[in-house]
């Protein structure tokens, strides 16, 4: 019975240490610069956050511009297809007026 209690106590103690270790590492990671491994001051963290936000905004703007460019290209392709289909219809109608001749 005493051995069971000591193993339970050991399990609880181990779980508490792991939890405390994870919490402390989360806090420490939050204040580390990416890749440099140094602790940042509040001003440095603020500057890094501004930089990250700016880069994210630029990335989103670039994505939006690429999407708009792709949509324009698709619209232009659709217009060309519609134009060619229209020309083919005109040719078919003009050819149908002639006796027995079809242009394909």
ROFIMI-355111 format. One record per atom (N, C-alpha, C, O): x, z, y; atom name; chain. Coordinates in pm, whole numbers, plus 32768, in hexadecimal, padded with zeros to 4 digits. Atoms other than C-alpha are relative to their C-alpha. Example, Ala and Ser with C-alpha at 12.3 -4.5 7.8 and 13.67 -1.06 7.14 Angstrom:
<selos>
+------+------+------+------+------+
|   c1 |   c3 |   c2 | fiti | fike |
+------+------+------+------+------+
| 8059 | 8000 | 7F89 |    N |    A |
| 84CE | 830C | 7E3E |   CA |    A |
| 805A | 8000 | 8078 |    C |    A |
| 80C2 | 8042 | 8076 |    O |    A |
| 7FAE | 7FFA | 7F89 |    N |    A |
| 8557 | 82CA | 7F96 |   CA |    A |
| 7FB3 | 8049 | 806D |    C |    A |
| 7FE6 | 805A | 80DC |    O |    A |
+------+------+------+------+------+
</selos>
This chain:
<selos>
+------+------+------+------+------+
|   c1 |   c3 |   c2 | fiti | fike |
+------+------+------+------+------+
| 8053 | 8000 | 7F89 |    N |    A |
| 8000 | 8000 | 8000 |   CA |    A |
| 8058 | 8000 | 807E |    C |    A |
| 803B | 7FB9 | 80DF |    O |    A |
| 7FA5 | 7FF8 | 7F8E |    N |    A |
| 811D | 8058 | 80EE |   CA |    A |
| 8048 | 7F7B | 8014 |    C |    A |
| 8060 | 7F51 | 8085 |    O |    A |
| 7FBD | 8082 | 7FF7 |    N |    A |
| 81C9 | 7F10 | 809C |   CA |    A |
| 7FA4 | 7F99 | 803D |    C |    A |
| 7FD1 | 7F42 | 8088 |    O |    A |
| 8062 | 805D | 7FC9 |    N |    A |
| 8089 | 7E53 | 80F1 |   CA |    A |
| 7FF1 | 8013 | 8096 |    C |    A |
| 7FE8 | 7FB2 | 80E2 |    O |    A |
| 800B | 7FE4 | 7F70 |    N |    A |
| 806E | 7F01 | 8241 |   CA |    A |
| 807C | 7FCE | 804A |    C |    A |
| 8070 | 7F97 | 80B8 |    O |    A |
| 7F86 | 802B | 7FBA |    N |    A |
| 81D8 | 7EB7 | 8297 |   CA |    A |
| 8005 | 7F68 | 800A |    C |    A |
| 8036 | 7F33 | 806E |    O |    A |
| 8000 | 8092 | 7FF7 |    N |    A |
| 81AD | 7D45 | 8244 |   CA |    A |
| 7F9A | 7FD0 | 8066 |    C |    A |
| 7FB2 | 7F6D | 80AC |    O |    A |
| 8063 | 8023 | 7F99 |    N |    A |
| 8072 | 7D39 | 831B |   CA |    A |
| 8038 | 801C | 808A |    C |    A |
| 8026 | 7FCD | 80E6 |    O |    A |
| 7FC5 | 7FDE | 7F7E |    N |    A |
| 8128 | 7DE8 | 8435 |   CA |    A |
| 806B | 7F9A | 8025 |    C |    A |
| 8075 | 7F72 | 8099 |    O |    A |
| 7F99 | 8063 | 7FE8 |    N |    A |
| 8249 | 7CF6 | 840F |   CA |    A |
| 7FC2 | 7F7B | 802B |    C |    A |
| 7FF6 | 7F37 | 8084 |    O |    A |
| 8044 | 807D | 7FDD |    N |    A |
| 8158 | 7BCE | 841D |   CA |    A |
| 7FCA | 8005 | 808E |    C |    A |
| 7FD6 | 7FA4 | 80D9 |    O |    A |
| 8036 | 7FF1 | 7F78 |    N |    A |
| 80B1 | 7C54 | 8558 |   CA |    A |
| 8071 | 7FFD | 8065 |    C |    A |
| 8066 | 7FBC | 80CD |    O |    A |
| 7F8E | 7FFC | 7FA6 |    N |    A |
| 8201 | 7C9B | 85FA |   CA |    A |
| 803D | 7F74 | 800F |    C |    A |
| 805D | 7F4A | 807E |    O |    A |
| 7FC9 | 8088 | 7FFB |    N |    A |
| 8284 | 7B41 | 85A0 |   CA |    A |
| 7FA7 | 7FA4 | 8051 |    C |    A |
| 7FD8 | 7F56 | 80A3 |    O |    A |
| 805E | 8053 | 7FB4 |    N |    A |
| 814A | 7A9A | 8627 |   CA |    A |
| 8009 | 801F | 8095 |    C |    A |
| 8005 | 7FC4 | 80E8 |    O |    A |
| 7FF5 | 7FD8 | 7F73 |    N |    A |
| 816A | 7B60 | 876C |   CA |    A |
| 8080 | 7FC9 | 803D |    C |    A |
| 807F | 7F99 | 80AE |    O |    A |
| 7F82 | 8034 | 7FCC |    N |    A |
| 82D7 | 7AFC | 8795 |   CA |    A |
| 7FFB | 7F69 | 8013 |    C |    A |
| 802C | 7F35 | 8077 |    O |    A |
| 800B | 8092 | 7FF4 |    N |    A |
| 828C | 798E | 8753 |   CA |    A |
| 7FAA | 7FDB | 8077 |    C |    A |
| 7FCD | 7F82 | 80C4 |    O |    A |
| 8059 | 801C | 7F8E |    N |    A |
| 816C | 7992 | 884C |   CA |    A |
| 8047 | 801A | 8084 |    C |    A |
| 803F | 7FC9 | 80E0 |    O |    A |
| 7FB9 | 7FDF | 7F85 |    N |    A |
| 8240 | 7A3E | 8955 |   CA |    A |
| 806D | 7F99 | 801A |    C |    A |
| 8082 | 7F71 | 808D |    O |    A |
| 7F97 | 8064 | 7FF2 |    N |    A |
| 835C | 7949 | 8915 |   CA |    A |
| 7FC7 | 7F7C | 8032 |    C |    A |
| 8002 | 7F3B | 8088 |    O |    A |
| 803E | 807E | 7FD6 |    N |    A |
| 8272 | 781F | 8939 |   CA |    A |
| 7FD3 | 8008 | 8091 |    C |    A |
| 7FE4 | 7FA7 | 80DC |    O |    A |
| 802D | 7FF3 | 7F76 |    N |    A |
| 81E0 | 78A5 | 8A7C |   CA |    A |
| 8075 | 7FFB | 8060 |    C |    A |
| 806E | 7FB9 | 80C8 |    O |    A |
| 7F8E | 8000 | 7FA6 |    N |    A |
| 8334 | 78E5 | 8B15 |   CA |    A |
| 803F | 7F75 | 8008 |    C |    A |
| 806E | 7F4C | 8072 |    O |    A |
| 7FC5 | 8085 | 7FFA |    N |    A |
| 83B1 | 778C | 8AB3 |   CA |    A |
| 7FA6 | 7FA1 | 804F |    C |    A |
| 7FD9 | 7F47 | 8092 |    O |    A |
| 805A | 8054 | 7FAF |    N |    A |
| 827A | 76EC | 8B4E |   CA |    A |
| 801B | 8016 | 8093 |    C |    A |
| 8022 | 7FB6 | 80E0 |    O |    A |
| 7FE6 | 7FE2 | 7F73 |    N |    A |
| 82BD | 779C | 8C96 |   CA |    A |
| 8086 | 7FC5 | 802A |    C |    A |
| 8090 | 7F89 | 8095 |    O |    A |
| 7F7B | 8032 | 7FDE |    N |    A |
| 842C | 773E | 8C91 |   CA |    A |
| 7FFF | 7F68 | 8008 |    C |    A |
| 803F | 7F2F | 8061 |    O |    A |
| 8004 | 8091 | 8001 |    N |    A |
| 83E1 | 75D4 | 8C3D |   CA |    A |
| 7FBB | 7FCB | 807D |    C |    A |
| 7FE0 | 7F62 | 80B2 |    O |    A |
| 804A | 802B | 7F8B |    N |    A |
| 82F0 | 75BB | 8D5D |   CA |    A |
| 805B | 7FF5 | 807A |    C |    A |
| 8044 | 7FA2 | 80D1 |    O |    A |
| 7FAA | 7FFD | 7F8B |    N |    A |
| 8407 | 7607 | 8E52 |   CA |    A |
| 8082 | 7FB2 | 7FEE |    C |    A |
| 80D8 | 7FB4 | 8046 |    O |    A |
| 7F86 | 804D | 8015 |    N |    A |
| 8511 | 7529 | 8DBA |   CA |    A |
| 7FEC | 7F71 | 802F |    C |    A |
| 7F80 | 7F37 | 8020 |    O |    A |
| 8003 | 808D | 7FD8 |    N |    A |
| 8561 | 73D7 | 8E49 |   CA |    A |
| 800D | 7FAB | 7F84 |    C |    A |
| 804F | 7FD1 | 7F24 |    O |    A |
| 7FFD | 8059 | 8074 |    N |    A |
| 8532 | 72B7 | 8D5A |   CA |    A |
| 808D | 7FCB | 7FEE |    C |    A |
| 80C0 | 7F82 | 8043 |    O |    A |
| 7F7F | 8037 | 8023 |    N |    A |
| 867F | 726D | 8CB7 |   CA |    A |
| 8078 | 804A | 8038 |    C |    A |
| 80E6 | 8039 | 8004 |    O |    A |
| 7F8D | 7FBE | 7FC5 |    N |    A |
| 875B | 734B | 8D91 |   CA |    A |
| 8013 | 808C | 7FC8 |    C |    A |
| 8084 | 80BE | 7FC3 |    O |    A |
| 7FF5 | 7F7D | 803D |    N |    A |
| 870E | 749B | 8CF1 |   CA |    A |
| 801B | 8070 | 8062 |    C |    A |
| 8048 | 80DB | 8039 |    O |    A |
| 7FEB | 7F93 | 7FA0 |    N |    A |
| 8725 | 7564 | 8E33 |   CA |    A |
| 7F7A | 8032 | 8033 |    C |    A |
| 7F18 | 7FE8 | 8036 |    O |    A |
| 807A | 7FC4 | 7FCB |    N |    A |
| 8622 | 764E | 8EC3 |   CA |    A |
| 7FF1 | 7FD2 | 8091 |    C |    A |
| 804F | 7FD9 | 80E0 |    O |    A |
| 8018 | 8036 | 7F7B |    N |    A |
| 8582 | 75BC | 8FFB |   CA |    A |
| 7FC3 | 806A | 805C |    C |    A |
| 7F7A | 80C3 | 8031 |    O |    A |
| 8041 | 7FAA | 7F9D |    N |    A |
| 8526 | 7670 | 9139 |   CA |    A |
| 7F75 | 7FC7 | 801D |    C |    A |
| 7F53 | 7F5A | 7FF0 |    O |    A |
| 8087 | 8030 | 7FE0 |    N |    A |
| 83C5 | 7651 | 91C2 |   CA |    A |
| 8004 | 7F7E | 804E |    C |    A |
| 7FB2 | 7F25 | 8036 |    O |    A |
| 7FF6 | 807B | 7FB2 |    N |    A |
| 8432 | 7548 | 92BC |   CA |    A |
| 8026 | 7F8A | 7FA8 |    C |    A |
| 7FF0 | 7F1C | 7FB8 |    O |    A |
| 7FD8 | 806B | 805A |    N |    A |
| 84DC | 747E | 91AE |   CA |    A |
| 7F8E | 7FD6 | 7FA4 |    C |    A |
| 7F7A | 7F60 | 7F8A |    O |    A |
| 8073 | 801F | 8055 |    N |    A |
| 83AC | 7498 | 90CC |   CA |    A |
| 7F97 | 7FB1 | 804E |    C |    A |
| 7F5D | 7F52 | 801A |    O |    A |
| 8061 | 8047 | 7FAD |    N |    A |
| 82CB | 742A | 91EB |   CA |    A |
| 802D | 7F70 | 8018 |    C |    A |
| 7FDD | 7F13 | 8011 |    O |    A |
| 7FCC | 8087 | 7FE8 |    N |    A |
| 83AD | 7302 | 9238 |   CA |    A |
| 7FF7 | 7FAD | 7F81 |    C |    A |
| 7FD5 | 7F36 | 7F87 |    O |    A |
| 800A | 8049 | 807E |    N |    A |
| 83B7 | 72A3 | 90C8 |   CA |    A |
| 7F6F | 7FD9 | 7FE3 |    C |    A |
| 7F56 | 7F6B | 7FB2 |    O |    A |
| 808E | 801F | 8014 |    N |    A |
| 823A | 72B6 | 90B4 |   CA |    A |
| 7FD3 | 7F8D | 8058 |    C |    A |
| 7F87 | 7F36 | 802C |    O |    A |
| 8022 | 806D | 7FA4 |    N |    A |
| 8218 | 71D5 | 91E5 |   CA |    A |
| 8038 | 7F7D | 7FCB |    C |    A |
| 7FF4 | 7F16 | 7FCD |    O |    A |
| 7FC0 | 8078 | 8037 |    N |    A |
| 830D | 70DE | 914A |   CA |    A |
| 7FB3 | 7FCD | 7F87 |    C |    A |
| 7F99 | 7F55 | 7F7C |    O |    A |
| 804B | 8027 | 8078 |    N |    A |
| 8250 | 70DE | 8FFF |   CA |    A |
| 7F7A | 7FC4 | 8024 |    C |    A |
| 7F52 | 7F5E | 7FEC |    O |    A |
| 8082 | 8034 | 7FD4 |    N |    A |
| 8102 | 70AC | 90AE |   CA |    A |
| 800E | 7F75 | 803D |    C |    A |
| 7FBB | 7F1D | 8025 |    O |    A |
| 7FEA | 8082 | 7FC1 |    N |    A |
| 818F | 6F8C | 917B |   CA |    A |
| 801C | 7F96 | 7F96 |    C |    A |
| 7FE6 | 7F27 | 7F9E |    O |    A |
| 7FE1 | 8060 | 806B |    N |    A |
| 821D | 6EE2 | 9046 |   CA |    A |
| 7F83 | 7FDF | 7FAF |    C |    A |
| 7F6D | 7F6C | 7F8A |    O |    A |
| 807C | 8016 | 804A |    N |    A |
| 80D1 | 6F0F | 8F8F |   CA |    A |
| 7FA2 | 7FA5 | 8050 |    C |    A |
| 7F63 | 7F4B | 8018 |    O |    A |
| 8055 | 8053 | 7FAA |    N |    A |
| 8014 | 6E7A | 90B7 |   CA |    A |
| 8032 | 7F6F | 8002 |    C |    A |
| 7FE2 | 7F11 | 7FFA |    O |    A |
| 7FC6 | 8087 | 8001 |    N |    A |
| 8104 | 6D51 | 90C3 |   CA |    A |
| 7FE4 | 7FBA | 7F7B |    C |    A |
| 7FC6 | 7F42 | 7F79 |    O |    A |
| 8019 | 803A | 8084 |    N |    A |
| 80DA | 6D1B | 8F4B |   CA |    A |
| 7F6F | 7FD3 | 7FF5 |    C |    A |
| 7F53 | 7F68 | 7FC0 |    O |    A |
| 808F | 8023 | 8005 |    N |    A |
| 7F5D | 6D1E | 8F6D |   CA |    A |
| 7FE2 | 7F87 | 8058 |    C |    A |
| 7F93 | 7F31 | 8032 |    O |    A |
| 8014 | 8073 | 7FA7 |    N |    A |
| 7F6A | 6C2B | 9093 |   CA |    A |
| 8035 | 7F80 | 7FC0 |    C |    A |
| 7FF8 | 7F17 | 7FCB |    O |    A |
| 7FC6 | 8074 | 8044 |    N |    A |
| 804B | 6B42 | 8FCB |   CA |    A |
| 7FA4 | 7FD2 | 7F8E |    C |    A |
| 7F8F | 7F5A | 7F7B |    O |    A |
| 805E | 8022 | 806C |    N |    A |
| 7F5B | 6B52 | 8EA3 |   CA |    A |
| 7F85 | 7FBA | 8037 |    C |    A |
| 7F55 | 7F57 | 7FFF |    O |    A |
| 8078 | 8039 | 7FC2 |    N |    A |
| 7E35 | 6B06 | 8F87 |   CA |    A |
| 801E | 7F70 | 802F |    C |    A |
| 7FCC | 7F17 | 801A |    O |    A |
| 7FDC | 8085 | 7FD1 |    N |    A |
| 7EEB | 69DC | 9023 |   CA |    A |
| 800E | 7F9E | 7F8B |    C |    A |
| 7FE3 | 7F2B | 7F95 |    O |    A |
| 7FF2 | 8057 | 8076 |    N |    A |
| 7F43 | 6951 | 8ECA |   CA |    A |
| 7F78 | 7FDE | 7FC5 |    C |    A |
| 7F61 | 7F6E | 7F9A |    O |    A |
| 8087 | 8017 | 8034 |    N |    A |
| 7DDA | 697A | 8E5A |   CA |    A |
| 7FB6 | 7F9A | 8056 |    C |    A |
| 7F74 | 7F3F | 8022 |    O |    A |
| 8041 | 805F | 7FA5 |    N |    A |
| 7D58 | 68C4 | 8F90 |   CA |    A |
| 803A | 7F74 | 7FF0 |    C |    A |
| 7FF1 | 7F11 | 7FF4 |    O |    A |
| 7FBF | 8081 | 8013 |    N |    A |
| 7E58 | 67AF | 8F59 |   CA |    A |
| 7FCD | 7FBD | 7F80 |    C |    A |
| 7FB4 | 7F45 | 7F7D |    O |    A |
| 8032 | 8035 | 807F |    N |    A |
| 7DE6 | 6786 | 8DF0 |   CA |    A |
| 7F70 | 7FD1 | 800D |    C |    A |
| 7F4A | 7F69 | 7FD6 |    O |    A |
| 808C | 8028 | 7FEB |    N |    A |
| 7C78 | 677B | 8E5C |   CA |    A |
| 7FF7 | 7F7E | 804F |    C |    A |
| 7FA4 | 7F29 | 8030 |    O |    A |
| 7FFE | 807C | 7FB2 |    N |    A |
| 7CC6 | 666D | 8F5F |   CA |    A |
| 8029 | 7F8A | 7FAA |    C |    A |
| 7FED | 7F1E | 7FB3 |    O |    A |
| 7FD2 | 806B | 8059 |    N |    A |
| 7D81 | 65A0 | 8E5D |   CA |    A |
| 7F90 | 7FD8 | 7FA0 |    C |    A |
| 7F7D | 7F62 | 7F84 |    O |    A |
| 806E | 801D | 805C |    N |    A |
| 7C59 | 65BE | 8D70 |   CA |    A |
| 7F91 | 7FB3 | 8048 |    C |    A |
| 7F58 | 7F55 | 8011 |    O |    A |
| 8066 | 8048 | 7FB2 |    N |    A |
| 7B67 | 6552 | 8E83 |   CA |    A |
| 802A | 7F70 | 8018 |    C |    A |
| 7FD9 | 7F14 | 800C |    O |    A |
| 7FCE | 8088 | 7FE9 |    N |    A |
| 7C43 | 6426 | 8ED4 |   CA |    A |
| 7FF8 | 7FAD | 7F80 |    C |    A |
| 7FD3 | 7F38 | 7F84 |    O |    A |
| 8008 | 8048 | 8080 |    N |    A |
| 7C54 | 63C8 | 8D64 |   CA |    A |
| 7F6F | 7FDC | 7FE2 |    C |    A |
| 7F53 | 7F6E | 7FB3 |    O |    A |
| 808E | 801C | 8016 |    N |    A |
| 7AD9 | 63E4 | 8D4B |   CA |    A |
| 7FD1 | 7F8D | 8059 |    C |    A |
| 7F83 | 7F39 | 802D |    O |    A |
| 8027 | 806C | 7FA4 |    N |    A |
| 7AB2 | 6303 | 8E7D |   CA |    A |
| 8034 | 7F7A | 7FCE |    C |    A |
| 7FEE | 7F15 | 7FD5 |    O |    A |
| 7FC7 | 807C | 8034 |    N |    A |
| 7B9A | 61FF | 8DE5 |   CA |    A |
| 7FAF | 7FD2 | 7F87 |    C |    A |
| 7F90 | 7F5B | 7F7B |    O |    A |
| 804F | 8023 | 8076 |    N |    A |
| 7AD9 | 6209 | 8C9D |   CA |    A |
| 7F78 | 7FC9 | 8029 |    C |    A |
| 7F4B | 7F63 | 7FF4 |    O |    A |
| 8083 | 8030 | 7FD1 |    N |    A |
| 798D | 61E5 | 8D54 |   CA |    A |
| 800C | 7F76 | 8040 |    C |    A |
| 7FB3 | 7F22 | 802E |    O |    A |
| 7FEB | 8082 | 7FC1 |    N |    A |
| 7A1B | 60C1 | 8E1C |   CA |    A |
| 8010 | 7F94 | 7F95 |    C |    A |
| 7FD4 | 7F29 | 7F9F |    O |    A |
| 7FE8 | 8062 | 806B |    N |    A |
| 7A95 | 600F | 8CE1 |   CA |    A |
| 7F7E | 7FE5 | 7FB3 |    C |    A |
| 7F60 | 7F73 | 7F92 |    O |    A |
| 807F | 8011 | 8046 |    N |    A |
| 7949 | 604B | 8C31 |   CA |    A |
| 7FA1 | 7FAC | 8054 |    C |    A |
| 7F5A | 7F56 | 801F |    O |    A |
| 8055 | 804F | 7FA6 |    N |    A |
| 7893 | 5FC1 | 8D60 |   CA |    A |
| 8028 | 7F6E | 8001 |    C |    A |
| 7FD2 | 7F16 | 7FFE |    O |    A |
| 7FCE | 808B | 8003 |    N |    A |
| 796F | 5E89 | 8D63 |   CA |    A |
| 7FD6 | 7FBD | 7F7D |    C |    A |
| 7FAB | 7F4A | 7F7D |    O |    A |
| 8026 | 8038 | 8082 |    N |    A |
| 792D | 5E55 | 8BEF |   CA |    A |
| 7F6B | 7FE1 | 7FFB |    C |    A |
| 7F42 | 7F7B | 7FC3 |    O |    A |
| 8091 | 801A | 7FFE |    N |    A |
| 77B7 | 5E71 | 8C27 |   CA |    A |
| 7FE1 | 7F83 | 8052 |    C |    A |
| 7F8F | 7F30 | 802B |    O |    A |
| 8015 | 8075 | 7FAA |    N |    A |
| 77C7 | 5D74 | 8D40 |   CA |    A |
| 8028 | 7F81 | 7FB5 |    C |    A |
| 7FE1 | 7F1D | 7FB8 |    O |    A |
| 7FD2 | 8074 | 804D |    N |    A |
| 788F | 5C88 | 8C64 |   CA |    A |
| 7F9C | 7FDD | 7F92 |    C |    A |
| 7F80 | 7F67 | 7F7A |    O |    A |
| 8061 | 8019 | 806B |    N |    A |
| 7795 | 5CB0 | 8B49 |   CA |    A |
| 7F81 | 7FC1 | 8038 |    C |    A |
| 7F4A | 7F62 | 7FFF |    O |    A |
| 807A | 8036 | 7FC3 |    N |    A |
| 766E | 5C70 | 8C2F |   CA |    A |
| 8018 | 7F72 | 8032 |    C |    A |
| 7FC2 | 7F1B | 8023 |    O |    A |
| 7FE1 | 8087 | 7FCD |    N |    A |
| 7718 | 5B44 | 8CCF |   CA |    A |
| 8010 | 7FA0 | 7F8D |    C |    A |
| 7FE7 | 7F2D | 7F95 |    O |    A |
| 7FEF | 8057 | 8075 |    N |    A |
| 7775 | 5ABC | 8B7B |   CA |    A |
| 7F7D | 7FE7 | 7FB8 |    C |    A |
| 7F6C | 7F7E | 7F7A |    O |    A |
| 8080 | 8010 | 8044 |    N |    A |
| 7617 | 5AF1 | 8AF6 |   CA |    A |
| 7FAB | 7F97 | 8045 |    C |    A |
| 7F54 | 7F5A | 8006 |    O |    A |
| 804B | 8065 | 7FB7 |    N |    A |
| 758F | 5A0C | 8C03 |   CA |    A |
| 8024 | 7F74 | 7FD7 |    C |    A |
| 7FD4 | 7F17 | 7FE2 |    O |    A |
| 7FD5 | 8084 | 802D |    N |    A |
| 7659 | 58EC | 8B7D |   CA |    A |
| 7FCE | 7FEC | 7F72 |    C |    A |
| 7FC3 | 804C | 7F25 |    O |    A |
| 803A | 801D | 8083 |    N |    A |
| 75D0 | 5848 | 8A4C |   CA |    A |
| 8063 | 801B | 7F90 |    C |    A |
| 80C2 | 7FCE | 7F7E |    O |    A |
| 7FB6 | 7FE3 | 8077 |    N |    A |
| 7669 | 58EC | 891B |   CA |    A |
| 8090 | 802C | 8012 |    C |    A |
| 80D6 | 803B | 7FAE |    O |    A |
| 7F74 | 7FD6 | 7FF2 |    N |    A |
| 77B5 | 5958 | 89B4 |   CA |    A |
| 8004 | 8094 | 8023 |    C |    A |
| 7FBA | 80C4 | 8079 |    O |    A |
| 7FE9 | 7F71 | 7FE6 |    N |    A |
| 7828 | 5AC3 | 89AD |   CA |    A |
| 8093 | 8017 | 8017 |    C |    A |
| 80E7 | 7FE0 | 7FCF |    O |    A |
| 7F77 | 7FD7 | 7FEA |    N |    A |
| 7964 | 5B55 | 8A3E |   CA |    A |
| 800A | 808F | 7FCD |    C |    A |
| 7FB8 | 80E5 | 7FEE |    O |    A |
| 7FEE | 7F76 | 8032 |    N |    A |
| 79E5 | 5C87 | 898C |   CA |    A |
| 8081 | 803A | 802F |    C |    A |
| 80A0 | 80AC | 800F |    O |    A |
+------+------+------+------+------+
</selos>
